Amino acid sequence: MNAEIIAVGSELLLGQIANTNAQYLSKQLAELGVNVYYHTVVGDNADRLRQSIKLAESRADLLIFTGGLGPTKDDLTKETIASSLGKKLVMDQEALESIEEYFQKVNRVMSENNKKQALVIEDCNVLPNRNGMAPGMFLSIGDHHYMLLPGPPKEMQPMFQNFGRQAILNELKIQERIESRVLRFFGIGESQLETEITDLIDAQSNPTIAPLAGDYEVTLRLTAKHSTLVGATLLLDKVEKQIMDRVGEFFYGYGETSLSIEVMSLLQERGLTITSAESLTGGLFSQTLTAISGASSVVKGGIVCYSNEIKKLVLNVSQETLEKDGAVSEQCARELAENSRRLMKTDIGISFTGVAGPDSIEGKPVGTVFIGLSMPNDTAAFEIKLAGSRIAIRERSVRYGLYYLLKALKSE
């Protein structure tokens, strides 16, 4: 089964918003075993949309449209598709009542053009919109299948998950159970990870293995097909073990998690508190942790110690260390981490010092980073060499700090 995703909206072509819907749908369709070979973006123009439909029908079985289902004159997706398919638009009473109830609830007068949102293509399977007004649609004509979804991601994503996904499974008579598992890795590049498991990727058939690069990390999406959930799970377990035997040291979590979420979960679970002393990162580590709900039980405070004066006067870094080793050094990172832990009376202290650029500091090149980690029974420091922009070096330093902290917590 081949699919094409067609996003409708001039605002996409003007660069006013990003086409995140296509990215989301491609991931979802991959899990269903549906190939996506083309993404198309077309403006709010009926003639060009008709041309896009005709072209997509020549190269895809499943056409998924996003956007253009609203109440205004430039919302013309369903009208154009209906015309192209020789179908009429009919009023869906359930959708109309839902729209009317919304306006009554917010105590606003419903304008006549809002009724347009309740129009659907005749003979379609209506996909309810629990997060907005315009319903979606799914219909099959001959060898082609058409799905219409709203443009706003907050409406499109739950509609696809709750109704669109099952409509594809039902209408296309996909009998196999399709299960996916996402493995997350840090500290290894995409190319290196792929090299380590090249033979597994080359030999893949079921499950499939898809490497995906993220923000300074790598994920693997494993997808298995089987007639039962148990069978699919066993297939996933087998290939996961093969992967872990090769690169398990870099694995940190499953699914839609993150390093900060994993760290916060362990700290909360064990009732541990943490503080940070940040020179290079300027408070970015604290910001990353405190963005997570429940951080107040874990994060007691933090100090941005950008100048040597603050490192010395507030965090008691010795004058000897600053003169002999420098602020960008392993010894300084150790003292910052350990002294911040004692000052704040926390279980853990972490520190960041380094050179984000654009100029070198103390003769040390841009990208030189030291991370200190002080636990109740030990204090360690890690040196890493990074490349990229000033922002990238700071952000990656925080990720490495979280990674080292996570490894330390798991090893206890």
C-alpha positions in Angstrom: 0.0 0.0 0.0 1.4 3.4 -1.1 0.2 6.7 0.3 0.6 10.4 -0.5 0.1 13.1 2.0 -1.4 16.3 0.6 -1.3 19.4 2.9 -3.6 22.2 1.8 -3.0 25.8 2.8 -1.3 28.8 1.4 0.2 29.6 4.8 2.3 26.5 4.4 3.8 27.7 1.1 4.4 31.2 2.6 6.4 29.6 5.4 4.1 31.0 8.0 3.7 27.5 9.6 5.6 24.3 9.3 4.1 21.1 7.8 4.3 19.0 11.0 1.2 17.1 10.0 3.0 15.3 7.2 5.8 14.3 9.6 3.4 12.9 12.1 1.3 11.0 9.6 4.4 9.5 7.9 5.4 8.0 11.3 2.0 6.7 11.9 1.6 5.2 8.5 5.0 3.5 8.7 3.8 1.7 11.8 0.8 0.4 9.7 3.2 -0.8 7.0 1.9 1.8 4.6 4.6 3.3 2.4 4.7 7.1 2.0 6.6 8.1 -1.2 5.4 11.7 -1.6 4.5 14.8 0.5 2.7 17.5 -1.4 1.8 21.0 -0.3 -0.8 23.0 -2.3 -2.2 26.4 -1.7 -5.9 27.3 -1.3 -6.6 27.1 -5.0 -9.2 24.6 -6.4 -7.5 24.2 -9.8 -4.1 23.4 -8.4 -5.7 21.1 -5.8 -7.5 19.2 -8.6 -4.1 18.8 -10.4 -2.5 17.5 -7.2 -5.3 15.0 -6.7 -5.0 13.7 -10.2 -1.2 13.3 -9.9 -1.5 11.6 -6.5 -4.0 9.1 -7.9 -1.5 8.1 -10.6 1.1 7.1 -8.0 -0.6 6.3 -4.7 -3.4 4.1 -3.4 -4.2 6.1 -0.3 -4.5 9.9 -0.4 -4.5 11.7 2.9 -5.4 15.4 2.9 -4.9 17.8 5.8 -6.4 21.3 6.1 -9.0 23.3 4.3 -12.0 21.9 6.2 -12.9 25.2 8.0 -15.8 27.7 7.5 -14.2 30.3 5.3 -14.2 30.7 1.5 -10.6 29.6 1.2 -11.4 26.3 2.9 -12.1 24.3 -0.2 -10.6 20.9 0.3 -13.8 18.8 0.6 -15.6 20.8 -2.1 -12.8 20.2 -4.6 -12.3 16.5 -3.7 -16.1 15.9 -3.9 -16.2 17.5 -7.3 -13.2 15.5 -8.5 -14.8 12.3 -7.4 -18.2 13.1 -8.8 -19.7 13.2 -5.3 -22.1 15.6 -3.5 -21.6 17.2 -0.1 -24.3 16.4 2.5 -25.0 17.7 5.9 -23.8 15.4 8.8 -26.4 16.0 11.5 -24.2 14.8 14.4 -21.4 17.1 13.4 -23.9 20.0 13.0 -25.3 19.4 16.5 -21.8 19.3 17.9 -21.0 22.6 16.4 -24.2 24.2 17.6 -23.6 22.8 21.1 -20.1 24.4 21.1 -21.5 27.9 20.4 -24.2 27.5 23.0 -21.6 26.5 25.6 -19.4 29.5 24.9 -22.4 31.8 24.7 -21.6 33.0 21.2 -23.9 33.5 18.2 -23.1 30.9 15.5 -22.6 32.5 12.1 -24.2 30.8 9.1 -20.9 29.8 7.5 -20.1 27.6 10.4 -22.7 25.1 9.1 -20.3 24.5 6.2 -18.0 22.6 8.6 -20.6 20.0 9.1 -20.8 19.2 5.3 -19.2 15.8 4.4 -18.8 13.9 1.2 -21.7 11.6 0.5 -21.1 7.9 1.3 -18.0 8.6 3.4 -17.1 7.2 6.8 -17.3 10.3 9.1 -14.4 10.7 11.5 -15.7 12.6 14.6 -13.8 15.7 15.7 -13.6 15.6 19.6 -11.2 18.5 19.7 -12.7 21.0 17.2 -15.6 21.4 14.8 -15.0 20.1 11.3 -15.3 16.3 11.1 -12.9 14.2 9.0 -13.8 11.7 6.3 -12.7 8.4 4.8 -14.0 6.9 1.6 -13.0 4.3 -1.0 -13.7 4.5 -4.7 -12.3 1.8 -6.9 -8.7 1.2 -6.1 -8.2 4.5 -4.3 -8.9 5.5 -0.7 -9.2 9.1 0.5 -8.9 10.5 4.0 -9.6 14.1 4.9 -8.3 15.5 8.2 -8.4 19.0 9.7 -5.3 21.1 9.6 -4.7 22.1 13.3 -2.4 19.4 14.8 -4.4 19.5 18.0 -7.4 18.3 16.0 -5.7 16.2 13.4 -3.5 14.0 15.6 -6.2 12.7 18.0 -8.7 12.3 15.1 -6.2 10.1 13.3 -5.3 8.1 16.4 -8.9 7.6 17.5 -10.6 7.1 14.2 -8.4 7.5 11.1 -5.9 4.7 12.0 -8.7 2.2 12.6 -10.5 3.3 9.4 -7.4 2.4 7.4 -7.1 -1.0 9.1 -10.8 -1.7 8.6 -11.3 -0.5 5.1 -8.0 -1.9 3.7 -8.6 -5.2 5.5 -5.2 -5.3 7.2 -5.5 -8.4 9.3 -2.0 -8.4 10.9 -1.3 -6.9 14.3 1.3 -4.2 13.9 3.3 -3.2 16.9 6.1 -0.6 17.2 8.8 0.0 19.8 11.0 3.0 20.0 14.5 2.7 21.5 16.4 5.9 22.5 20.2 6.2 22.5 22.6 9.0 23.5 26.4 9.3 23.2 26.6 7.6 19.9 26.1 9.2 16.5 23.5 8.0 13.9 26.2 6.8 11.5 28.1 4.9 14.2 25.0 3.2 15.6 23.9 2.2 12.1 27.4 0.8 11.4 27.2 -1.3 14.6 23.9 -2.9 13.4 24.3 -2.8 9.6 23.9 -6.5 9.2 20.6 -6.5 11.3 19.3 -3.6 9.1 20.3 -5.3 5.9 18.6 -8.6 6.9 15.4 -6.9 8.2 12.0 -8.0 7.0 9.9 -8.5 10.1 10.5 -6.7 12.4 11.8 -3.7 10.5 14.5 -1.4 11.9 14.4 2.3 11.2 17.1 4.6 12.5 16.0 8.2 13.1 18.2 11.1 14.2 16.8 13.5 16.8 18.0 16.5 18.8 21.6 15.3 19.6 20.4 11.7 20.0 19.4 8.7 17.9 16.3 6.6 18.0 15.5 3.2 16.5 11.9 2.4 15.6 11.2 -1.4 15.5 8.0 -2.5 13.8 6.7 -6.0 13.9 3.7 -7.7 12.2 2.0 -10.8 13.6 -1.5 -12.2 13.9 -1.4 -11.7 17.7 0.0 -9.1 20.1 2.0 -11.8 21.9 3.6 -12.9 18.6 4.5 -9.3 17.6 6.0 -8.7 21.1 8.2 -11.8 20.9 9.5 -10.6 17.5 10.3 -7.2 18.9 12.0 -8.7 22.0 14.2 -10.8 19.9 15.5 -8.0 17.6 15.8 -5.6 20.6 18.1 -8.1 22.4 20.3 -8.3 19.3 20.6 -4.5 19.2 21.3 -4.2 22.9 24.1 -6.7 22.7 25.8 -4.3 20.3 24.9 -0.8 21.5 23.1 -1.3 24.8 25.6 0.9 26.7 24.1 3.9 24.9 20.5 3.1 25.5 18.5 5.2 27.9 14.7 4.7 27.4 11.7 3.8 25.4 9.0 5.7 23.5 8.4 9.4 23.8 10.7 9.9 26.8 13.8 12.1 27.2 17.0 12.2 29.2 15.5 14.8 31.5 12.3 12.8 32.1 14.3 9.6 32.9 16.6 11.5 35.3 13.6 13.2 37.0 11.8 9.9 37.4 14.7 8.2 39.1 15.4 11.1 41.4 11.8 11.3 42.5 11.6 7.5 42.9 14.6 7.5 45.2 13.8 10.7 47.0 17.0 12.4 46.0 17.7 16.1 45.6 20.0 17.9 43.2 21.6 21.3 42.7 23.7 22.7 39.9 26.7 25.1 39.4 26.6 26.3 35.9 29.2 28.4 34.2 29.2 27.3 30.5 25.4 26.5 30.4 24.2 29.6 32.3 21.3 27.9 34.0 20.1 25.8 31.1 20.4 22.5 33.1 18.2 23.9 35.9 15.7 25.2 33.3 15.6 21.7 31.6 14.8 19.9 34.9 12.4 22.5 36.3 10.3 22.4 33.1 9.1 18.9 34.3 6.2 18.7 36.6 7.1 17.8 40.2 10.6 19.3 39.9 10.2 21.2 43.2 10.6 17.9 45.1 14.0 17.3 43.5 15.6 20.6 42.5 16.5 22.6 45.6 18.3 25.4 43.7 21.2 26.3 41.4 23.9 28.8 40.9 25.0 30.5 37.7 28.7 31.1 38.3 29.8 32.7 35.0 32.7 34.7 36.5 35.7 33.4 38.4 34.8 35.8 41.2 31.6 34.0 41.8 33.2 30.6 41.4 35.6 31.6 44.2 33.5 33.7 46.6 30.2 31.8 46.4 31.3 28.2 45.5 34.7 28.2 47.2 36.7 27.1 44.2 40.3 27.5 45.4 42.5 30.2 44.1 45.1 27.6 43.4 42.8 25.7 41.1 41.8 28.8 39.2 45.5 29.9 38.8 47.0 26.4 38.1 44.3 24.5 36.3 42.0 27.3 35.2 38.2 27.7 35.3 37.8 25.4 32.3 39.3 22.3 33.9 38.5 18.9 35.4 39.5 20.1 38.9 37.3 23.2 38.7 34.4 21.1 37.6 34.9 18.7 40.6 35.1 21.6 43.1 32.0 23.3 41.6 29.9 20.1 41.8 31.1 19.0 45.3 30.9 22.5 46.8 27.5 23.3 45.4 26.1 20.0 46.8 27.5 20.9 50.3 26.3 24.5 50.0 22.7 23.6 49.1 22.7 20.5 51.3 21.5 18.2 48.5 22.3 14.6 47.6 23.8 15.4 44.2 25.7 18.3 42.7 26.4 18.7 39.0 28.5 21.4 37.3 29.3 22.7 33.8 32.3 24.6 32.7 33.8 25.0 29.3 34.2 27.0 26.1 31.1 27.6 24.0 32.8 30.1 21.7 33.3 31.9 19.5 36.8 32.4 21.1 39.0 30.1 23.0 39.5 30.5 26.8 42.6 29.9 28.8 44.2 28.4 25.7 41.5 25.8 25.5 39.7 25.4 22.1 36.0 26.0 21.5 34.0 22.9 22.4 36.1 21.9 25.4 33.7 21.0 28.2 34.1 19.6 31.7 31.1 18.2 33.6 31.4 17.6 37.4 29.2 15.1 39.2 29.2 14.8 43.0 27.3 12.0 44.6 27.1 11.2 48.3 30.1 8.8 48.1 32.1 10.0 45.1 32.9 13.0 42.9 33.9 12.6 39.3 34.5 14.8 36.3 34.1 14.1 32.6 35.8 15.9 29.7 34.1 16.0 26.3 34.9 17.6 23.0 32.0 19.2 21.1 31.6 21.0 17.8 28.9 23.3 16.5 27.4 26.6 17.3 27.5 28.3 20.7 23.9 27.3 21.3 24.5 23.7 20.2 27.5 23.3 22.5 25.5 24.5 25.5 22.5 22.3 24.7 24.6 19.2 24.1 26.5 19.8 27.3 23.3 19.7 29.2 22.3 16.4 27.5 25.7 14.9 28.4 25.3 16.0 32.0 21.9 14.3 32.1 23.3 11.2 30.5 26.2 10.9 32.9 23.8 11.5 35.8 21.4 8.8 34.6 24.2 6.3 34.2 25.4 7.0 37.7 22.0 6.6 39.2 21.4 3.3 37.4 24.7 2.0 38.5 24.0 2.5 42.2 
